[in-house]
Amino acid sequence: MAATIYLHWTAHGYDWIRPGHYHRIIGGDGRVHRLHALTADLPAHTWRRNSNSIALACACMGGQPDPWTLPPTAAQLLSLCQEVAAIARSWGWTAADITIQSVMAHAEAASNRDGRWMHDNYGPVIWGGTGERWDLLQLEQYGPSDGGEQLRQRIAALLNGDELAPPASDRLAFRGVTSIEARGQELSVQIDADGRSWALMVDLLQRYDLAAQWDGDQRRVLIAASDVAPTYRDNAVQAAVGWPLVEMALQGGQAPVILTGILRPSSEGDRAWCRVLEFAEEFGISVSFEPLVLGERRGG
């Protein structure tokens, strides 16, 4: 059975980004924070619906005493729909597959609006529930109570159009090839238009003797390492770079995402690249500059 995608708000501020609850959290500025591999079952997002499901949340609605002092922003809702559409497209879904059975707001799930009676109705009072959860019932204060349907329509529109495929001219550009020193040996890297160094994930992983497994279906690299604690950085690679994204995640458990890279074509097929400095910081590798040199893994 295909996974169900559940859409939430966190009932916190715009910068509340915490792993463990949701696979993705979208900050108030629209930046997507990819916290867990999509195949991980997280235990605490949608009551009795956590298995074989994906949870995406907007960090918002945490105003006190009025949650609407921190409403979902336009940037958040756009990124939410784009993220769902990207996931759906990677699974081979079309616009016709975006139904209440496949993509639900938590308000709808809480009230069993998909027709699957999974639990008591703890959803919005207007749907006969206790009012405990009403995530995305409305997308704006005093707005209509069909937030879930509005989001599905936006997601379907993205799948019908080409908004998810920016023209090649809008992609992050790469300006040249150079080399750095990594663990005492030369390592080929490419420099992007912002001056950042990128390297092939496989080259970095092999250089530091990190066992990895490529999962092409999920577009991710799984790492076997017990001494890595992801930082969930604010400046993670976003879809705006224009290249297909690939995740690097830890094997087992909740499969926390270490970093996000990109897929770029080559004569050997699409290959995964990541930012060199980000890789070093996540894996506790010592770094010196001018020139850029990566040392040993020292942790922390």
Buried (B, 14 or more C-beta within 10 A) or exposed (E): EEBBBBBBBBBBBBEBBEBEBBBBBBBBEBBBBBBBBBBBEBEEBBBEBBEEBBBBBBBBBBBEEEBEEBBBBEBBBBBBBBBBBBBBBBBEBEBEBBEBEBBBBBBBBBBBBBEEEEBBBBBBEEBEBEEEBBBBBBBEEEEEBBBBBBBBBBBBBBBEEEEBEBEEEEBBEBEEEEBBBBBEEEBEBBBBEEEBBBBBBBBBBEBBEBEBEEBEEBBBBBBEBEEBEBEBBEEBBBBBBBBBBBBBBBBEEBBBBBBBBBBBEEEEEBBBBBBBBBBBBBBBBEEEEEEBBBBEBEEE
